[in-house]
Amino acid sequence: MKHINSSLISLKCVLFLFFGGMGCLFPFLPLHMTLKGLSVEEAKIISIVAPCIALIGPAIAAPLADKLAGGPEGNKRSKTGRYLRVMIAVCFILAAIFYWLLAAVPTIVRSPPSVTFTCDPNGGTIFQERCGVEKTCYNWNSDNRGSLFVTNCRFTCESSMELTSDVTTIYPDQDTSVASDEYDENDYNENDIIVEDDESSAKSQTTDEVVPHPHLCYTDANGFVVCEVFTKYSKPIDLNVNLFPSKTGNAEEDEDTICTYPIGSDFHCRIAPEVESNLTKSTNSCHPIVKCNVYEPYRSKNMLKVSECGYNNISFWLYLFIRSFADIFPATAVALLAAAIIIATRETSTGRGDVGKQLACGALGFAILAPIIGAINHPIVSLIIFSVLMVLAALIILFDSKMPLSPPEWWWHTQCGLLAYPMSSVRKYGFEIAGLAVVLTMLGVFWSAMDSYLPWRVADLSGSPLLVGLTITAGALPAVPFLIFAEKIVDYCGHTNLLITAFTFYIIHYTSLAVIENAWLLLICEAFEIFSLHLMWTTAILYLRHLVPRRFTVCGQALPIITHFCIGRFIGALIGGIAYSESHEQFMQVHKWFAVAAAIIATIYFLSYHFYLKPKCAAPLAQPPRPAPATVNGANTNGSYTPLRVYHNGRAKKGQFRY
């Protein structure tokens, strides 16, 4: 049985608690935003902005930690690694505090008033139910245009101005008979065509019958007259118009319970003569109009959003500010912990330092606790467990002074492979580090575009929060054995090949998401994160361990966090949010295009590496040992001692920085 390094046990516990706490909270934040009453568009904005702010943490903490290490000579504070332990503990505590503040954000209680739309050749009007405490009507700025989405347009009589109670209407390509109860008894029947004489009847039998449809016309911002035609096959029509304030004001002064907003932009509806004849033949007092339902009137793109009762703009801004600021601390903690693992495991002369075994403990905590929180399905319980785990991790890392976190020794990056003076690999490997940053950013885009909104996809497929937690387990638990042997896997496969593999699995992942309609099948897809997330991140840690000089250890480990989990997450959330709209076809299209993009990038990466970079940058064949530098020879007074070749020999994979 191999000797167990007891000094690393506490570090393993810290990683288990920290990533276990992350599993308690992060997978369920999209659902928490929904519980707070935030709209889909508002939640998208938060998911996009938060990673942009989060990168501030590692960008500031990483150079500070490297500076506190004290350089090659070190100092009392740095030799014990206390500076790093305190910084990590502070991140844990602040994360627990700021995520608790999310619970204090007032829940938005929306009470959307009923609204409907009518128009005739003389103009159009929006009718909206009064709501709120003061029962006032919104004071529109008539100079401002906005989008007004209408659907289910039909001809009817102005016998009553009853409001449509449904806020969300059916899709136009569905069977319109579902909404037949929304029609007035005086609605125009397209099958009932007025025939005045035998001649016109005979003519109608010899020519194609033209069924009249509502025409909605207005003048756009450029001064052109635009006419939209609504049929039963039409999607919701986007009318770019302006509204005038209601003629009615306060409910105490006016008993009318309806707000009436006239539509500007020279708006009018065309009504065919035969439609008017059909509507007035039974009722002479009928005034023909076109009546439509307003499609999702209080979505963020609809101009009526600002007139919604119960809409609390303050809650959105509070949630955005707190969440963005709170995300700084986990991002910083992950970068510092990655550096702590590199420092604590101390890379050996063969290049192995048990990095993967430490990360396996973190993945285990991530896999175990996420489904438990999903089964409990209570946001307060999630926050409590998250806070407890963060505090326990902070206490362990603060009081365990034996944790080997002293600054890294200044070896390995030598000029000739011998234990000599350090060299600057930043200049030597600068382009390689920049290339790796670009690759990690692209991988972050692919990861974030689906991971940021995965709980919504589970909910769309009628899945439960437990299933959301199980999706984390499906990717993290099988990754544990891979992480235990991660360094051997990286040695055998090579860093670049594993990164290319990550892109390849995204092809399969996105293609599967586009066609899966059963929520439980998502578990199979999430198992691909073994290679596209867990092993990928470990590969990045090990790669940067070689490329970055020891004096920049924390900065090197902050690079994957900034590129993949911040910049990539921002771009991915921005593009991936396009998939989550009213159109199921749009969801499929976005995911198919992501699959195509992953295939193109993987192919280009594979060809450019194996046919250009690898032959050009491969390490030279093994050569006879060079004579030791004079500075080293002078230190060997017995004349017989040859310094150990601590750098990796020959063409062994660990001897090649450029994998």
FILO-951096 format. One line per 4 residues: number of its first residue (from 1); for each residue x, y, z of C-alpha. Coordinates in steps of 0.2 Angstrom, whole numbers, plus 2048, in hexadecimal, padded with zeros to 3 digits. Layout:
<sites>
NUM> X Y Z ~ ...
</sites>
This chain:
<sites>
1> 800 800 800 ~ 807 811 7FB ~ 80B 81E 808 ~ 7FD 82A 80B
5> 803 83C 80C ~ 7FA 842 81C ~ 7FE 854 819 ~ 7F2 854 80A
9> 7E3 84D 813 ~ 7DD 85E 81A ~ 7DF 865 808 ~ 7D4 857 801
13> 7C7 85B 80F ~ 7C7 86D 80A ~ 7C5 869 7F7 ~ 7B7 85D 7FC
17> 7AE 86A 806 ~ 7B0 879 7FA ~ 7AB 870 7EA ~ 79D 867 7F4
21> 797 878 7F9 ~ 798 87E 7E7 ~ 78D 86F 7E2 ~ 780 874 7EF
25> 77E 885 7E7 ~ 784 889 7D6 ~ 779 87C 7CC ~ 76A 883 7D4
29> 76D 895 7D2 ~ 763 896 7C2 ~ 754 88F 7CA ~ 756 89B 7D9
33> 755 8A9 7CD ~ 745 8A3 7C7 ~ 73E 8A1 7D9 ~ 743 8B3 7DC
37> 737 8B8 7CE ~ 744 8BD 7C2 ~ 73F 8BB 7B0 ~ 749 8B0 7A3
41> 751 8C0 79B ~ 756 8C7 7AC ~ 75E 8B6 7B1 ~ 767 8B6 7A1
45> 76E 8C7 7A5 ~ 774 8C1 7B6 ~ 77C 8B2 7AF ~ 785 8BC 7A2
49> 78B 8CA 7AD ~ 790 8C0 7BD ~ 7A0 8B8 7B5 ~ 7A6 8C8 7AE
53> 7A7 8CF 7C0 ~ 7AD 8BF 7C7 ~ 7BD 8BF 7BD ~ 7C2 8CF 7C8
57> 7C6 8C3 7D6 ~ 7D3 8B7 7CF ~ 7DA 8C5 7C5 ~ 7DE 8CF 7D5
61> 7E1 8C1 7E1 ~ 7ED 8B7 7D6 ~ 7FB 8C4 7D4 ~ 7F9 8C9 7E7
65> 7FB 8B7 7EC ~ 80B 8B5 7E1 ~ 812 8C5 7E9 ~ 80E 8BF 7FB
69> 818 8AF 7F7 ~ 828 8BA 7FA ~ 833 8B5 7EB ~ 841 8A8 7EC
73> 847 8AE 7FD ~ 835 8AE 805 ~ 831 8B4 816 ~ 829 8AD 826
77> 817 8B0 821 ~ 81A 8A9 810 ~ 824 89A 815 ~ 816 893 81F
81> 809 896 810 ~ 7FE 89F 81C ~ 7FB 8AD 810 ~ 7F3 8A1 804
85> 7E9 898 811 ~ 7E2 8A9 818 ~ 7DD 8AF 806 ~ 7D4 89E 802
89> 7CB 89F 813 ~ 7C5 8B1 810 ~ 7BE 8AC 7FF ~ 7B4 89E 807
93> 7AD 8A9 815 ~ 7A9 8B7 809 ~ 7A0 8AB 7FD ~ 795 8A5 80B
97> 790 8B6 810 ~ 78C 8BD 7FF ~ 782 8AF 7F9 ~ 778 8B0 808
101> 773 8C2 803 ~ 76A 8BA 7F4 ~ 75D 8B4 800 ~ 75A 8C5 806
105> 755 8CC 7F4 ~ 742 8CF 7F4 ~ 739 8C3 7EA ~ 730 8CA 7DB
109> 71E 8C7 7DC ~ 717 8CA 7CB ~ 704 8CD 7C8 ~ 703 8D0 7B5
113> 6F4 8D9 7B1 ~ 6E9 8D3 7A2 ~ 6EC 8DC 792 ~ 6E5 8DB 780
117> 6E7 8E4 770 ~ 6DA 8EB 763 ~ 6DB 8F5 754 ~ 6D0 8FB 745
121> 6D3 906 736 ~ 6D4 915 741 ~ 6E2 90F 74D ~ 6E6 903 75B
125> 6E5 902 76E ~ 6EC 8F8 77C ~ 6E0 8F4 78A ~ 6E9 8EF 79B
129> 6E1 8EB 7AB ~ 6E5 8F7 7B9 ~ 6F0 8EF 7C7 ~ 6FB 8F4 7D6
133> 6F6 8FD 7E5 ~ 6F3 90E 7DD ~ 6EA 907 7CE ~ 6F3 913 7C2
137> 6F6 912 7B0 ~ 708 912 7A9 ~ 70D 923 7A2 ~ 715 91F 791
141> 722 92A 789 ~ 71A 92B 778 ~ 72B 92E 76F ~ 732 91D 774
145> 72F 90E 769 ~ 72F 8FC 76F ~ 72A 8EB 76A ~ 718 8E5 76C
149> 716 8D2 768 ~ 704 8CD 763 ~ 6FC 8BD 75E ~ 6EB 8B4 75B
153> 6E5 8C3 751 ~ 6D3 8C2 74B ~ 6C4 8CC 745 ~ 6B6 8D0 752
157> 6AA 8DD 757 ~ 6AD 8EB 764 ~ 69F 8E5 76E ~ 6AA 8E3 77E
161> 6BB 8E7 783 ~ 6BE 8D8 78D ~ 6D0 8D5 791 ~ 6D9 8C5 78D
165> 6DE 8BC 79D ~ 6EC 8B1 796 ~ 6FD 8B9 796 ~ 706 8AB 78C
169> 6FD 8A5 77C ~ 6FF 896 772 ~ 70C 895 764 ~ 704 89A 753
173> 709 889 74B ~ 6FF 880 758 ~ 6EC 87B 756 ~ 6E3 88C 758
177> 6D4 883 75E ~ 6DB 883 76F ~ 6D9 895 771 ~ 6C7 895 76A
181> 6C0 89A 77A ~ 6C9 8AB 779 ~ 6BE 8B0 76A ~ 6AF 8BB 76C
185> 69F 8B5 766 ~ 69F 8C2 758 ~ 6B0 8BC 752 ~ 6B2 8BC 73F
189> 6B2 8AA 738 ~ 6BE 8A9 729 ~ 6B3 89B 722 ~ 6A4 8A5 721
193> 6A6 8B0 711 ~ 698 8BB 70C ~ 691 8B7 6FB ~ 685 8C4 6F4
197> 67F 8BD 6E3 ~ 681 8AD 6D8 ~ 68D 8B6 6CD ~ 69A 8B8 6DB
201> 696 8A7 6E1 ~ 69A 89F 6D0 ~ 6AA 8AA 6CF ~ 6B0 8A4 6E0
205> 6AF 892 6DB ~ 6BA 895 6CC ~ 6C7 89F 6D5 ~ 6D1 89C 6E5
209> 6C9 8A3 6F4 ~ 6D3 8B1 6FD ~ 6D0 8B0 710 ~ 6D2 8C1 718
213> 6DE 8C3 726 ~ 6E2 8D1 732 ~ 6EE 8DE 72C ~ 6F7 8E8 739
217> 700 8F7 732 ~ 70B 905 739 ~ 719 911 735 ~ 72A 90B 73B
221> 738 915 741 ~ 73F 918 730 ~ 72E 91F 729 ~ 729 910 71F
225> 718 908 721 ~ 719 8F6 727 ~ 70A 8EA 726 ~ 70A 8DA 72F
229> 6FE 8CC 72A ~ 6F8 8C0 737 ~ 6F3 8AE 733 ~ 6F1 89F 73D
233> 702 89A 738 ~ 70A 8AA 73D ~ 716 8AC 74C ~ 714 8BA 758
237> 715 8CA 74F ~ 722 8D7 755 ~ 71A 8E9 753 ~ 727 8F7 756
241> 71B 905 75C ~ 719 912 769 ~ 70B 914 776 ~ 702 923 77D
245> 6FE 926 78F ~ 6ED 920 794 ~ 6DF 92D 795 ~ 6DA 926 7A6
249> 6E4 929 7B5 ~ 6E2 925 7C7 ~ 6D5 918 7CC ~ 6CE 923 7DA
253> 6CA 930 7CD ~ 6C4 925 7C0 ~ 6BA 915 7C2 ~ 6C0 90D 7B2
257> 6CA 8FE 7B7 ~ 6D2 8FD 7A6 ~ 6E1 907 79F ~ 6E0 90C 78D
261> 6F0 90F 784 ~ 6EE 916 772 ~ 6FB 90F 765 ~ 705 91C 75C
265> 710 91A 74C ~ 700 91C 741 ~ 6FA 90B 746 ~ 6EB 904 73E
269> 6E3 8F3 738 ~ 6DC 8F0 727 ~ 6CB 8E7 727 ~ 6C5 8E0 717
273> 6B3 8E5 712 ~ 6AD 8D3 711 ~ 6B2 8D1 723 ~ 6A9 8E0 729
277> 699 8DA 720 ~ 69A 8C9 728 ~ 69C 8D1 739 ~ 68E 8DE 737
281> 681 8D3 72F ~ 67A 8CC 73F ~ 67E 8DB 74A ~ 67C 8ED 742
285> 685 8F5 751 ~ 695 8EB 74F ~ 6A4 8F5 74D ~ 6B1 8E9 744
289> 6C2 8E8 74C ~ 6D2 8DD 74D ~ 6D5 8D6 75E ~ 6E5 8CE 763
293> 6ED 8C6 772 ~ 6FE 8CE 778 ~ 70B 8C0 778 ~ 714 8BF 788
297> 711 8D2 78C ~ 71D 8D2 79B ~ 72C 8CA 793 ~ 73B 8D5 793
301> 73B 8D9 781 ~ 729 8DF 781 ~ 726 8F1 784 ~ 718 8ED 791
305> 725 8E6 79D ~ 727 8F7 7A6 ~ 714 8F8 7A9 ~ 713 8E7 7B2
309> 70C 8E7 7C4 ~ 718 8E0 7D1 ~ 727 8E2 7C6 ~ 735 8E6 7D2
313> 744 8ED 7C9 ~ 74E 8EF 7D9 ~ 74E 8DC 7DC ~ 756 8D9 7CB
317> 764 8E5 7CE ~ 767 8DF 7E0 ~ 768 8CD 7DA ~ 773 8D2 7CC
321> 77F 8DC 7D7 ~ 780 8CF 7E5 ~ 782 8C0 7DA ~ 78F 8C8 7CF
325> 799 8CD 7DF ~ 797 8BC 7E7 ~ 79D 8B3 7D8 ~ 7AE 8BC 7DA
329> 7B3 8B1 7EA ~ 7B0 89F 7E3 ~ 7B9 8A4 7D3 ~ 7C8 8AA 7DE
333> 7C7 89B 7E9 ~ 7C8 88F 7DB ~ 7D8 898 7D4 ~ 7E0 898 7E5
337> 7DC 886 7E9 ~ 7E3 881 7D8 ~ 7F3 889 7DC ~ 7F3 882 7EE
341> 7F1 870 7E6 ~ 800 874 7DB ~ 80A 87A 7E9 ~ 805 86D 7F6
345> 808 85E 7EA ~ 81A 863 7E5 ~ 81D 85D 7D4 ~ 82A 84F 7D4
349> 838 84C 7C8 ~ 82D 841 7BE ~ 820 84F 7BD ~ 813 847 7C8
353> 80C 84F 7D8 ~ 7FB 847 7DB ~ 7F2 856 7D5 ~ 7E4 84B 7CE
357> 7E1 842 7DF ~ 7DD 853 7E7 ~ 7D1 858 7DA ~ 7C8 848 7DB
361> 7C3 84C 7ED ~ 7BB 85C 7E6 ~ 7B2 853 7D9 ~ 7AC 846 7E5
365> 7A4 854 7F0 ~ 79D 85C 7E1 ~ 794 84C 7DC ~ 78E 847 7ED
369> 786 857 7F3 ~ 77D 85E 7E4 ~ 770 850 7E2 ~ 76C 851 7F5
373> 769 864 7F4 ~ 75E 860 7E4 ~ 754 854 7EE ~ 751 860 7FC
377> 74C 86E 7F0 ~ 74D 87C 7FC ~ 757 88C 7F8 ~ 75A 890 80B
381> 760 87E 80E ~ 76C 880 800 ~ 773 890 806 ~ 775 889 818
385> 77E 879 812 ~ 789 884 807 ~ 78D 890 815 ~ 791 882 821
389> 79D 87A 815 ~ 7A6 88A 811 ~ 7A9 88E 823 ~ 7AF 87C 827
393> 7BB 87D 818 ~ 7C1 88E 81E ~ 7C4 888 830 ~ 7CE 879 829
397> 7D9 883 81E ~ 7DC 890 82B ~ 7E1 885 83A ~ 7EB 878 831
401> 7FC 87F 831 ~ 804 86F 82B ~ 7FC 870 819 ~ 80B 872 80D
405> 806 882 806 ~ 817 88B 807 ~ 81C 894 7F7 ~ 822 889 7E9
409> 835 886 7E8 ~ 83E 88E 7D9 ~ 842 87E 7CF ~ 83E 875 7C0
413> 83E 883 7B3 ~ 851 882 7B0 ~ 85B 887 7A1 ~ 863 876 79E
417> 859 869 7A8 ~ 864 86B 7B7 ~ 861 872 7C8 ~ 867 884 7C4
421> 861 895 7C3 ~ 84F 899 7BD ~ 84A 89F 7AC ~ 83B 8A8 7A5
425> 82F 89C 79D ~ 822 8AB 79B ~ 82C 8B1 78D ~ 830 8A0 786
429> 81F 899 788 ~ 815 8A9 786 ~ 80C 8A4 776 ~ 808 893 77C
433> 800 89A 78C ~ 7F6 8A7 781 ~ 7F1 898 776 ~ 7EB 88E 785
437> 7E1 89D 78B ~ 7D8 89E 77B ~ 7D4 88C 77B ~ 7CE 88C 78D
441> 7C3 89B 789 ~ 7BB 892 77A ~ 7B8 883 785 ~ 7B0 88E 792
445> 7A4 895 785 ~ 79E 883 781 ~ 79D 87E 793 ~ 793 88E 799
449> 787 88E 78A ~ 77F 87F 791 ~ 784 87E 7A3 ~ 77D 890 7A7
453> 76C 88B 7A2 ~ 76B 878 7A5 ~ 75F 879 7B4 ~ 753 882 7A8
457> 755 874 79B ~ 751 867 7A9 ~ 742 871 7AE ~ 73C 873 79C
461> 73C 860 79B ~ 732 85E 7AB ~ 742 859 7B5 ~ 743 85C 7C8
465> 751 865 7D2 ~ 757 854 7D7 ~ 75B 850 7C4 ~ 764 861 7C4
469> 76F 85A 7D2 ~ 771 849 7C9 ~ 778 852 7BA ~ 786 858 7C4
473> 789 847 7CB ~ 789 83F 7BA ~ 798 849 7B5 ~ 7A1 84A 7C5
477> 7A0 839 7CD ~ 7A7 82F 7BE ~ 7B5 83C 7BC ~ 7BC 837 7CD
481> 7C6 828 7C7 ~ 7CC 832 7B8 ~ 7D2 840 7C3 ~ 7DB 834 7CF
485> 7E6 82E 7C0 ~ 7E5 83F 7B7 ~ 7F7 842 7B6 ~ 7FB 831 7AF
489> 7ED 834 7A2 ~ 7F4 845 79E ~ 805 83D 79C ~ 7FF 830 790
493> 7F3 83A 786 ~ 7FB 84C 786 ~ 7F3 85C 78B ~ 7EE 862 77A
497> 7E6 851 775 ~ 7DB 852 785 ~ 7D6 864 781 ~ 7D1 85E 76F
501> 7C7 850 777 ~ 7BD 85C 781 ~ 7B8 865 771 ~ 7B3 855 76A
505> 7A8 850 778 ~ 79F 861 776 ~ 79A 85C 765 ~ 791 84D 76C
509> 78A 856 77B ~ 782 864 771 ~ 77B 859 764 ~ 773 84E 772
513> 76C 85D 77B ~ 764 863 76A ~ 75A 853 768 ~ 757 84C 77A
517> 745 84E 780 ~ 746 843 790 ~ 74E 84C 79F ~ 756 83C 7A6
521> 760 83A 796 ~ 769 84A 79A ~ 773 840 7A7 ~ 77B 837 799
525> 780 847 791 ~ 787 84E 7A1 ~ 793 83F 7A3 ~ 79D 847 794
529> 7A3 854 7A1 ~ 7AF 847 7A7 ~ 7BA 84D 798 ~ 7B3 85E 793
533> 7B4 865 7A5 ~ 7BC 85B 7B3 ~ 7CB 853 7A9 ~ 7CC 863 79E
537> 7CF 86E 7AE ~ 7DB 862 7B5 ~ 7E5 862 7A5 ~ 7E5 875 7A5
541> 7EC 875 7B7 ~ 7FA 869 7B2 ~ 7FE 872 7A2 ~ 800 883 7AB
545> 80A 87B 7B9 ~ 818 878 7AB ~ 816 888 7A1 ~ 815 895 7AF
549> 824 899 7BA ~ 823 895 7CC ~ 823 8A7 7D1 ~ 812 8A8 7C8
553> 80A 898 7CE ~ 7FA 8A0 7D3 ~ 7F8 8AB 7C4 ~ 7FB 89C 7B9
557> 7ED 893 7C2 ~ 7E1 8A2 7C1 ~ 7E3 8A2 7AE ~ 7D6 893 7AC
561> 7CA 89B 7B8 ~ 7CB 8AC 7AF ~ 7CA 8A5 79D ~ 7BE 896 79F
565> 7B3 899 7AE ~ 7B2 8AC 7AC ~ 7B5 8B2 79A ~ 7AF 8A2 792
569> 7A0 8A1 79E ~ 79B 8B3 799 ~ 79C 8B0 787 ~ 793 89F 788
573> 785 8A6 793 ~ 783 8B4 786 ~ 782 8A9 777 ~ 779 89A 780
577> 76B 8A5 786 ~ 765 8A7 774 ~ 75F 894 775 ~ 753 898 783
581> 745 8A1 77B ~ 733 89D 776 ~ 739 893 767 ~ 73E 881 769
585> 745 881 758 ~ 751 88F 75D ~ 757 884 76C ~ 75B 876 760
589> 763 882 753 ~ 76F 88A 760 ~ 774 879 767 ~ 777 872 755
593> 782 881 751 ~ 78C 87F 761 ~ 78F 86D 75C ~ 795 872 74B
597> 7A0 880 752 ~ 7A8 873 75E ~ 7AB 867 74F ~ 7B4 875 745
601> 7BF 87B 754 ~ 7C3 869 759 ~ 7C8 865 747 ~ 7D3 875 745
605> 7DB 872 756 ~ 7DF 860 751 ~ 7E6 864 740 ~ 7F0 873 746
609> 7F8 86A 755 ~ 7FC 859 74D ~ 802 860 73C ~ 80A 870 741
613> 80D 874 754 ~ 812 862 759 ~ 820 860 74C ~ 826 871 74E
617> 826 872 761 ~ 82B 860 766 ~ 839 85E 773 ~ 849 859 76C
621> 84F 847 76C ~ 859 842 77C ~ 86B 848 77B ~ 87A 844 787
625> 879 84E 797 ~ 880 860 795 ~ 88E 865 7A1 ~ 887 86D 7B1
629> 888 880 7B1 ~ 897 888 7BA ~ 88C 88F 7C8 ~ 887 87D 7CC
633> 898 875 7C9 ~ 8A0 881 7D5 ~ 894 87B 7E3 ~ 89A 869 7E1
637> 8AA 86A 7EA ~ 8AD 857 7EA ~ 8AE 856 7D7 ~ 8A4 846 7D6
641> 892 84C 7D9 ~ 887 84F 7C9 ~ 878 859 7CC ~ 867 850 7CA
645> 85F 852 7BA ~ 84E 858 7C1 ~ 847 85E 7B0 ~ 83E 850 7A7
649> 84A 846 79B ~ 849 842 789 ~ 839 842 77F ~ 82E 83C 78E
653> 81E 846 78E ~ 822 84F 79E ~ 831 856 795 ~ 827 85E 788
657> 81F 86F 78D ~ 816 870 77C ~ 80A 861 77D
</sites>
